[in-house]
Amino acid sequence: MKKKMNYILLLGIILVATNLRAPITSVGPLIGIIAEDLQLSGAQSGLITTIPLLSFAIISPLAPKLAKKFGIERTILMSLLVLIAGFGVRLIPNIWMLFLGTMILGCAIAICNVLIPGLVKKEFSNRSGLVTGFYSVSMNLTGAIASGISIPLIQKFGLNWNIALSIWGLLALIALIGWLPQLKEKHILTPSNSAQKETSLWQSPLAWSVTFFMGIQSFIFYVLVAWLPEMLMSQGVANSKAGGMLSLLQLTLLPITFIIPIVAEKTKNQKSLVFLSFLLFSLGISGLMTSHMIIITLSIMSIGVAGGIAFSLSMMFFNLRTTTPKEAAELSGMAQSVGYLLAAVGPFLFGLLHDQTNSWNTSLFLLLGITVVLLFVGLKAGSNQKVNQ
């Protein structure tokens, strides 16, 4: 018998999801302005995007433990309060406050990132693909909007960069209000009788494949979030148009992040989707090495489709490769901890390589090599197995 759809919970999840990328993607188009104002090097500028990823890596394993103690609903509420505090700290136009506020934002986002897949598996087990599609679209839509209007907020409305970054705290406040009805519930992540020991995930080759797939697709995405506008501006593209290109990348992946979870849920395995993602990533990254705007635009769209497939599969693997909500949350915690630690290297390494070579091509060749690894781990992660088998 199908469980009745909880639309109030669905709305709450969608509102929370609107806060999971905008605080980070809003930074990319403004990196040049921030670096000039605060006198930052390329490596220091890369840290603005690296810091939240390090926060993801550190906090993600703790999220299931917090949910076990306080319940999923209250833990997410606490994370939204922390998120609002992070925006408040980042409002102060100082390099250390920028780093501290970004770290706080990363910790809050990490908890929501980990717990939502477990909640979806528990409450929407028959419609996990559809619900995953809804919150993926919400996450990426606001992320795209944040990238696209960061520069106009400064140029057309005269806002300072710190205000342009912190204005997204309004979304967090709306999500907090929208989440309040969930406090009547208290879902605890508990294992079923057949669940394996917690350490079994760390001994599972399949779990490690999911983890590396999550990390590598995040590595590619956050490198481009941090540096795509700067790469384009170095080729003579206007800064407002460069920010628009980052929005285009994210808008391209929007329909994909809705469709792929539904498709993935209905297929026996997801290997063909993994290969398609690899192919489009390779073509798109190669195209960024040219200076022709039409090719660059098509390449960005190709990367957007590839990223949408890879991101959606990462989210779905937490449900498809597990048997219980607790296991889904723990796999999510493991994948996002190790995966984001890997991804955190990306923006910093890109900034450092550019400082050393004064060219983006070395960094882009590195990305091409990374996509090959994505293919191999993705083929394993996309196999029709469970992590506890």
KELOTOR-15396 format. One record per residue (C-alpha): z, x, y. Coordinates in pm, whole numbers, plus 50000, padded with zeros to 5 digits. Each point is the difference from the previous one (the first is absolute). Layout:
<nodes>
ZXY;...
</nodes>
This chain:
<nodes>
500005000050000;498985014250338;502715006750254;499694980350325;498785021150292;502825008850244;498114998350328;503005008950218;500505031949801;496255007050014;500064996650379;503035023050016;498215026549790;496894997550220;502095004350318;501805030149854;496635014849895;498734998950359;502515027850077;499125024049719;497085018450163;499814992350373;502925023450093;498035028949847;496364991250070;500734993950368;500725037350038;496615014749895;497934990750309;502855011550227;500615034149842;497945018050264;501854982750285;503415006049839;499175036549926;498935006050358;503064982950146;502515017249769;498075033049962;499644997349621;497945022549773;497654985649737;502585005249726;502744983550209;497714970650073;499344996449627;503754997349945;500014966550183;498104985349705;501635022649740;503604990250088;499774963449888;498365011049675;502895023949934;502344971050073;498094979249744;500435027849745;503745003850056;500974963350033;497704983449743;502155008549692;503054985650175;498444965850067;500474985749645;503635011950004;500644982850334;498354968349870;502165001349688;503135001250214;499134976750289;497094979349865;496345003150095;500184975250287;502955016150181;498625034949946;496694990350163;501904983550287;501985032350057;496775019949997;498544977350271;503055006350218;499575037449947;496304996350085;500844983850335;502485028150070;497285025749928;497694984450257;502865001350252;500535037249941;496275007750022;499914982950339;501655031250149;497175023850109;501415031749847;498695020849709;503274998149804;500404962750058;496384995149894;500655018749675;503374982849940;498664965250072;497015006249774;502335011549721;502124968450035;496864978349992;498865018149685;503314993449823;499834962850077;496364996749895;500685018949675;502564974349884;497634970850060;497115018749837;502015004649680;501724966249972;497144976150077;498055007449675;503144992849794;500614967750191;496374989649951;500215006549625;503214979649978;499044970250218;496194999049975;499375013249650;497044976349941;498435007250339;500885036550059;496395009350081;499664972650261;503365007550165;499335037549993;496704992550172;501744979850273;502575026450087;497475028449971;497734982650251;502954993750234;501045036449981;496515013650061;499004974650265;502915008850228;499445036749921;496394996750115;500954981050315;502635026150083;497405027949973;497454981350206;502144989750297;502235030850040;497625016250251;499214967250188;503754993650039;500145032450198;496654999050179;499774962950088;503644989750023;501425032750134;502675003749733;501505033949918;499405012649645;503634994149898;499814963450105;496614996049828;501625012649677;503184979450030;498394966750092;499484994249626;503744994249973;499204963950096;498384995749658;503165012849835;502074974750194;497704971649889;500235012049639;503795001250024;500124963750116;497494989849732;502065017149729;503314982750084;499374969949767;499965024449705;503695008350048;500804968449801;498665018849695;501305031649836;497645014749744;501475029849815;497685023949817;501294999349642;498325012649685;498954977549715;501355006049650;496835018749909;499975022350308;500095037449951;502475024350148;499435008050368;499085036049920;497124988649778;497664995250298;500315036750091;498975008749644;496994976949999;496535015950052;498744966050111;502724997150266;499095034750127;496334990250016;500894969350209;502195022250218;497305025850066;497394973150059;502324984350257;500645033750162;496405011650020;498634967950149;502865001450253;499215036850070;496424990850092;500964969350204;502755016050208;497955031250071;497314977750150;502554978650185;501395031550160;496815019350072;496864978249985;500074992050376;500485036950085;497175010049763;497664975250164;501045009650355;499275036649917;496414988449932;499774983950343;501004964249912;501984982750279;503724996849921;499974961850015;497004998949763;501685025249767;503014976949974;497584971649931;498535019749711;503465002549844;500304962550040;496584995849838;501215019749698;502984977049960;498084968150074;497455009749733;502715002049738;501484966150095;497834977349782;500165026049723;503804999849993;499914962349951;497284999149734;500905030349784;503544989049897;498584967049873;497165017849815;502345026849859;502404973849864;497204983249805;498415031449849;501085017049680;500115034250168;499205012950348;498065032049920;496734987750153;501804992050326;501535034850001;496565016149959;498524978450278;502815010950233;499365036649917;496264996750061;500404982950339;502705024550112;497725029549914;497024985650186;502074990250303;501865033150038;496735019349965;498484978850276;502765009550245;498665035649997;496904988750190;499724993550374;497764969049978;501924969550118;498204975749767;500815021449695;503595004550119;500394962350046;498624992649652;502215027549857;503104985250159;499114966149852;499485016349658;503425016550025;501484966550104;498654982549690;501125029049778;503455000350160;500314962349961;499255002649627;502375029349946;502844984950202;499694966149826;499985016349657;503115020250092;501854968150090;498774981549691;500835028449758;503704994350074;499644965449845;497205005649748;501565030649835;503564985549971;501694971549816;503024990750220;500714996750377;502585028049975;497465022749835;497414991050267;502455009250277;500935032649827;496355009849947;499364991050363;502955021950103;498855029249786;496364997650110;500844996650367;502595027849991;497905026949831;496724985550129;500994999850366;501505034849967;496515011049897;498424979250278;502375015050259;498335033849958;496684985650119;500314994650378;501955032550047;497545020049789;497044985250187;501495009150336;500855034949878;496545006149850;498374988750324;502245023450200;498945029049776;496274992649965;499264979950317;497864977849773;500544968049805;497575008349718;502505020849799;502394970550005;497244975949895;499035022349706;503664998949896;499844961950005;496915000549779;501875020849743;502924975850016;497714970549916;499085016749668;503705000949907;500244963450107;497294991449747;501725017249706;503484985850058;498504966150088;498174997249669;503345004549821;501864976350235;497274973949955;500314999149619;501334968549835;503525012749919;503634995550104;502295027950117;502624991749737;497595001849705;
</nodes>
